[in-house]
């Protein structure tokens, strides 16, 4: 999974390299593209992040005919519900596309509409990826990660570099890649969602487990989806300065994406061991490996901040911000490991406190916005945004660590384990 995500991430990173080549995208178009990708993740990835976790857990624990039939019924019901959710959000954005574009300083409302069309694929994909992950079909899941990067890069070169499609062409490239990967994931899991089942789907039972997972995973995903870039663009900074900020932000984002799959391998293992009443030291091992990779990345980017920028052909003027981003986001991969372990063990008492972190993060950025707008056109406001982000990333890790090693009451623990099983 780590190798596949690394290879797929290289192709994703090359999209940035191509976009920043002279004559491919103007600076305002590139900044629009970054903001639209943040919007795609906000509407698509945040509400659906828990779906992969939920179906990973449910499919990993589907050891009998009854639980397998319940899994099939759950997949079908959640896909229908996700479609209704997407349709409602997309309809509102389509109707008020002009107002939304103006609020985000996006010059092309058509690009916004294409982004919303791609949201459905982003919402649906985690369900099928969760099935692959929970059933330990890591080879198929890995190839999907690679193909997603390859397809996005190929269509980006065609639509943006050769046909000069601008930000609209860029989001069309994302749209094509997302739906092709979704189609493959649907086909690879057809034995699960396509099976006949007499089982009825219970919303009550699903919400008892699904809502805590949704909120818990949503807290991590929200902190990692570059909401800061959307916020920075809304402050109407100079396009050239904003481009440097987005370039440095991408390095931090790439670190998180490359390391996250380690925890993805851990999650179904913990669930299966719980279902079989086995003890495991997988948490300590996963945390050590994740921390090792993150530490190496942070040290390398601190000593040689211009190196990843040069490799990706991002303007070297962004180098002063690279160490800031790396260290600010360093706690996130570690928090991801702890959160996934808590949720896999059914220890949902942490959920309200985890979700409070991103909520407070957004409110803090909103409160600081007037002062940031008055700052000079340099890195001062950007560094303040990064410091705020770093504080709340660390806070998320601390909350997850407290609930991981703080021994719960016996009754609550037993209920959590029962829920996980």
PyMOL commands that set and color helices and strands:
alter all, ss='L'
color gray80, all
select helices_A, chain A and resi 2-19+27-60+65-95+97-103+109-134+138-162+166-188+190-193+203-224+227-234+239-275+282-303+305-311+316-344+348-373+380-405+410-420
alter helices_A, ss='H'
color red, helices_A
deselect
rebuild
show_as cartoon
